[in-house]
Amino acid sequence: MSEAHPRPLERRRILVTRAAEKGAEFAAILEERGARVLRIPLIRFEDPESWDALDQALRRLDEFQILLFTSATAVDRFFDRFLKISGGGGILASLSVAVVGPKTARAVEKHGHGVRWVAQSYQAEGLLEMLPAERVRGVEILFPRAQEARELLVDELERRGARITLAPVYRTVPVTESRSPLQAALGSRAVDAVTFTSASTVRHFVELAEDSDLPSRMRGIAVACFGRITAEEACSRGLSPDVVSARSTLEDFTDAIARHFARRGGEGNAVPGDATEP
């Protein structure tokens, strides 16, 4: 066993519910710690119902002073559309970019743009600490985001005097073909933990499980939530989080899951020899 990569999750079977294009990174981190990962993506990202809001905003980029992102997915989707509409032209360099978390910052930098403000609290609310009223009063902010995102950040920035233009760049929909694999995984009791990395994964987990007594079905299976907002959604759906990552990086989340099992002990529910992915 490598000292650099101890394997505290040996023999633990962890269910990853992230979108398929996002799940591989998390799975690799879990596997480094010894986990046997079962990937059943419960959400996928699709185009918004309309691009009109973003397309109109892109035609008047010179009116904005701040570009705001709260996820790497929003960053990638924004720049894909920006390049399609502008052909690589435009005046993005004149905008100050504000993001939540270093991963979102890296996504912006990958597209060749710098980031002025990075909220380190890993929640949208962290940006509010960096964007006080004196900084945003009267400022035009372009906010590309998920179509179904929360309104707290928008409401508070507007209360501080900012003028927000919302531009949906994707929507989150359930992966209905995952219904049978999910129900089989829960029914077999061959899972030690279910991981949720967003409120939408919680919502669609409950919908796809189609179990009126889901809390009872989940007894003995750890509910692991990536951040406070995800944990609150789990509670509202009748699930009791056993793990809530205080700092929402995948590495921190994995460490929190490992600490939970270290405290709990035992061999886990994993079925020997059953490591296939649905």
C-alpha positions as CSV (number, residue, x, y, z in Angstrom):
1,M,0.0,0.0,0.0
2,S,1.4,3.4,-1.0
3,E,2.0,5.9,1.8
4,A,0.9,8.6,-0.6
5,H,-2.4,6.9,-1.4
6,P,-3.6,4.8,1.6
7,R,-6.7,2.7,0.9
8,P,-9.1,3.4,3.7
9,L,-12.1,2.5,1.5
10,E,-10.9,-1.1,0.8
11,R,-13.8,-3.5,0.3
12,R,-16.3,-0.6,0.3
13,R,-18.8,-0.4,-2.6
14,I,-19.6,3.2,-3.4
15,L,-22.4,4.2,-5.7
16,V,-21.6,7.3,-7.8
17,T,-24.7,9.1,-9.1
18,R,-23.0,12.0,-11.0
19,A,-23.6,12.7,-14.6
20,A,-21.6,10.3,-16.8
21,E,-19.2,12.9,-18.1
22,K,-18.5,14.0,-14.5
23,G,-18.4,10.6,-12.7
24,A,-15.1,9.3,-14.0
25,E,-13.0,11.8,-12.0
26,F,-14.8,11.1,-8.8
27,A,-14.7,7.3,-9.4
28,A,-10.9,7.5,-9.9
29,I,-10.4,9.3,-6.6
30,L,-12.6,6.7,-4.7
31,E,-10.7,3.9,-6.4
32,E,-7.4,5.3,-5.3
33,R,-8.6,4.9,-1.7
34,G,-9.6,1.3,-2.4
35,A,-13.3,1.6,-3.1
36,R,-15.1,-0.5,-5.6
37,V,-17.2,2.0,-7.5
38,L,-20.6,1.4,-9.1
39,R,-21.4,4.2,-11.5
40,I,-25.1,4.8,-12.2
41,P,-25.5,8.3,-13.5
42,L,-28.9,9.7,-12.5
43,I,-28.6,13.1,-14.3
44,R,-27.4,14.4,-17.6
45,F,-26.9,17.9,-18.9
46,E,-28.9,19.1,-21.9
47,D,-29.3,22.4,-23.7
48,P,-31.6,24.8,-22.1
49,E,-35.1,25.1,-23.5
50,S,-34.0,28.3,-25.2
51,W,-30.7,30.0,-25.9
52,D,-32.4,33.4,-26.4
53,A,-31.3,34.9,-23.1
54,L,-27.7,34.1,-23.6
55,D,-27.6,35.0,-27.3
56,Q,-29.1,38.4,-26.6
57,A,-26.6,39.0,-23.8
58,L,-23.7,38.1,-26.0
59,R,-24.8,40.7,-28.5
60,R,-24.4,43.4,-25.8
61,L,-21.4,42.2,-23.9
62,D,-20.0,45.7,-23.7
63,E,-22.7,46.5,-21.2
64,F,-21.6,44.0,-18.6
65,Q,-18.8,44.5,-16.0
66,I,-18.9,41.1,-14.2
67,L,-19.3,37.5,-15.6
68,L,-20.4,35.1,-12.8
69,F,-20.1,31.3,-12.7
70,T,-21.0,28.8,-10.0
71,S,-20.1,25.6,-11.8
72,A,-17.5,24.3,-14.3
73,T,-20.4,22.9,-16.4
74,A,-21.8,26.4,-16.8
75,V,-18.3,27.7,-17.8
76,D,-17.9,25.0,-20.5
77,R,-21.4,25.5,-21.9
78,F,-21.1,29.3,-21.9
79,F,-17.8,29.3,-23.8
80,D,-19.1,26.7,-26.3
81,R,-22.0,28.9,-27.1
82,F,-19.9,32.1,-27.1
83,L,-17.5,30.6,-29.7
84,K,-20.4,29.5,-31.8
85,I,-22.1,32.9,-31.8
86,S,-19.1,35.2,-31.8
87,G,-16.7,33.0,-33.8
88,G,-14.0,33.7,-31.2
89,G,-14.5,37.5,-31.3
90,G,-16.0,39.7,-28.6
91,I,-14.8,41.6,-25.6
92,L,-14.7,39.0,-22.8
93,A,-11.3,40.2,-21.7
94,S,-12.9,43.4,-20.4
95,L,-15.1,41.5,-18.0
96,S,-14.2,40.7,-14.4
97,V,-14.9,37.0,-13.7
98,A,-16.2,35.8,-10.4
99,V,-16.5,32.1,-9.6
100,V,-17.3,29.6,-6.9
101,G,-14.4,27.3,-6.1
102,P,-11.0,26.6,-7.7
103,K,-12.4,23.9,-10.0
104,T,-14.7,26.5,-11.7
105,A,-11.7,28.9,-11.8
106,R,-9.6,26.3,-13.6
107,A,-12.4,25.8,-16.1
108,V,-12.4,29.5,-16.9
109,E,-8.6,29.5,-17.2
110,K,-8.8,26.5,-19.6
111,H,-10.7,28.7,-22.0
112,G,-7.9,31.3,-21.8
113,H,-9.5,33.8,-19.4
114,G,-8.4,35.0,-16.0
115,V,-10.5,35.0,-12.8
116,R,-10.6,38.0,-10.5
117,W,-12.6,36.6,-7.6
118,V,-12.7,33.0,-6.4
119,A,-15.1,32.1,-3.5
120,Q,-13.3,29.5,-1.4
121,S,-16.3,28.5,0.7
122,Y,-17.5,26.3,-2.2
123,Q,-21.0,27.5,-2.0
124,A,-22.7,30.2,-4.0
125,E,-23.1,32.2,-0.8
126,G,-19.3,32.5,-0.7
127,L,-19.4,34.9,-3.6
128,L,-21.6,37.2,-1.5
129,E,-18.6,37.8,0.8
130,M,-16.5,38.9,-2.2
131,L,-19.2,41.0,-3.8
132,P,-20.4,43.5,-1.2
133,A,-22.9,46.2,-2.0
134,E,-20.2,48.8,-2.7
135,R,-18.7,46.5,-5.3
136,V,-21.9,45.6,-7.2
137,R,-24.2,48.5,-6.8
138,G,-25.3,49.6,-10.3
139,V,-23.1,46.9,-11.9
140,E,-24.3,44.8,-14.8
141,I,-23.7,41.1,-14.1
142,L,-24.1,38.3,-16.7
143,F,-24.8,35.0,-14.9
144,P,-24.8,31.9,-17.1
145,R,-26.2,29.0,-15.1
146,A,-28.4,26.0,-14.9
147,Q,-32.0,26.5,-15.9
148,E,-33.2,25.2,-12.6
149,A,-30.7,26.9,-10.3
150,R,-31.5,28.4,-6.9
151,E,-32.5,32.1,-6.6
152,L,-30.7,33.0,-3.3
153,L,-27.6,34.4,-5.0
154,V,-29.6,36.4,-7.5
155,D,-32.0,37.8,-5.0
156,E,-29.2,38.9,-2.7
157,L,-27.1,40.5,-5.4
158,E,-30.2,42.4,-6.7
159,R,-30.9,43.5,-3.1
160,R,-27.4,45.0,-3.1
161,G,-28.1,47.0,-6.2
162,A,-26.6,44.8,-9.0
163,R,-28.4,44.4,-12.3
164,I,-28.4,40.6,-13.1
165,T,-29.0,39.1,-16.5
166,L,-29.7,35.4,-16.1
167,A,-28.8,33.2,-19.0
168,P,-29.6,29.5,-18.8
169,V,-26.8,27.4,-20.5
170,Y,-28.0,23.9,-19.6
171,R,-30.7,22.0,-17.8
172,T,-30.4,18.9,-15.7
173,V,-32.7,16.0,-16.6
174,P,-33.0,12.5,-15.1
175,V,-31.4,9.5,-16.8
176,T,-34.5,7.3,-16.9
177,E,-32.5,4.3,-18.3
178,S,-30.8,4.2,-14.9
179,R,-34.0,3.3,-13.1
180,S,-33.6,-0.5,-13.3
181,P,-29.8,-0.6,-12.4
182,L,-30.5,1.7,-9.5
183,Q,-33.4,-0.4,-8.2
184,A,-31.3,-3.5,-8.6
185,A,-28.4,-2.1,-6.7
186,L,-30.5,-1.0,-3.8
187,G,-32.5,-4.3,-3.8
188,S,-29.3,-6.4,-3.7
189,R,-28.0,-4.6,-0.6
190,A,-24.5,-4.7,-2.3
191,V,-23.9,-0.9,-1.7
192,D,-22.2,0.6,1.3
193,A,-22.8,4.2,0.4
194,V,-24.7,6.3,-2.1
195,T,-23.0,9.6,-3.0
196,F,-24.8,12.7,-4.0
197,T,-22.9,15.7,-5.4
198,S,-25.8,18.0,-6.1
199,A,-29.4,18.6,-5.1
200,S,-30.5,17.3,-8.5
201,T,-28.9,13.9,-8.0
202,V,-30.9,13.6,-4.7
203,R,-34.2,14.5,-6.4
204,H,-33.7,12.1,-9.3
205,F,-32.5,9.3,-7.0
206,V,-35.7,9.5,-5.1
207,E,-37.8,9.7,-8.3
208,L,-36.0,6.8,-10.0
209,A,-35.9,4.6,-6.9
210,E,-39.7,4.6,-7.0
211,D,-39.8,3.3,-3.4
212,S,-42.5,4.6,-1.0
213,D,-40.4,3.3,1.9
214,L,-37.0,4.5,0.7
215,P,-35.7,5.6,4.1
216,S,-36.2,2.0,5.4
217,R,-34.6,0.6,2.2
218,M,-31.5,2.8,2.9
219,R,-30.9,1.5,6.4
220,G,-27.3,0.3,6.6
221,I,-26.4,2.3,3.4
222,A,-24.5,5.5,4.1
223,V,-25.9,8.7,2.6
224,A,-23.0,10.9,1.6
225,C,-23.7,14.5,0.5
226,F,-21.4,16.9,-1.2
227,G,-22.0,20.2,0.7
228,R,-24.7,21.7,2.8
229,I,-27.2,22.4,0.0
230,T,-27.1,18.8,-1.2
231,A,-27.6,17.6,2.4
232,E,-30.6,19.9,2.9
233,E,-32.2,18.4,-0.2
234,A,-31.6,14.9,1.1
235,C,-33.2,15.8,4.4
236,S,-36.2,17.3,2.6
237,R,-36.6,14.0,0.7
238,G,-36.6,11.8,3.9
239,L,-33.0,10.7,3.7
240,S,-30.6,11.2,6.7
241,P,-27.1,12.2,5.6
242,D,-24.4,10.3,7.3
243,V,-21.6,12.3,5.6
244,V,-21.6,15.9,4.7
245,S,-18.4,17.3,3.2
246,A,-17.6,20.7,4.8
247,R,-15.3,21.7,2.0
248,S,-16.7,20.6,-1.3
249,T,-13.8,19.2,-3.3
250,L,-14.0,15.7,-4.5
251,E,-10.9,14.8,-2.5
252,D,-12.4,16.3,0.7
253,F,-15.6,14.5,0.0
254,T,-13.8,11.2,-0.4
255,D,-11.8,11.8,2.8
256,A,-15.1,12.5,4.7
257,I,-16.6,9.2,3.4
258,A,-13.4,7.3,4.5
259,R,-13.6,8.8,8.0
260,H,-17.2,7.7,8.3
261,F,-16.3,4.1,7.6
262,A,-13.3,4.2,9.8
263,R,-15.6,5.2,12.7
264,R,-18.2,2.6,11.7
265,G,-15.8,-0.3,11.1
266,G,-17.0,-3.6,9.7
267,E,-16.6,-5.4,6.4
268,G,-19.3,-3.6,4.4
269,N,-22.0,-4.9,2.0
270,A,-19.9,-5.5,-1.0
271,V,-20.4,-8.7,-2.8
272,P,-17.1,-10.5,-3.5
273,G,-16.2,-10.7,-7.2
274,D,-19.1,-8.4,-8.2
275,A,-17.3,-5.3,-9.5
276,T,-19.0,-4.8,-12.8
277,E,-20.6,-1.5,-13.7
278,P,-24.1,-1.3,-15.2
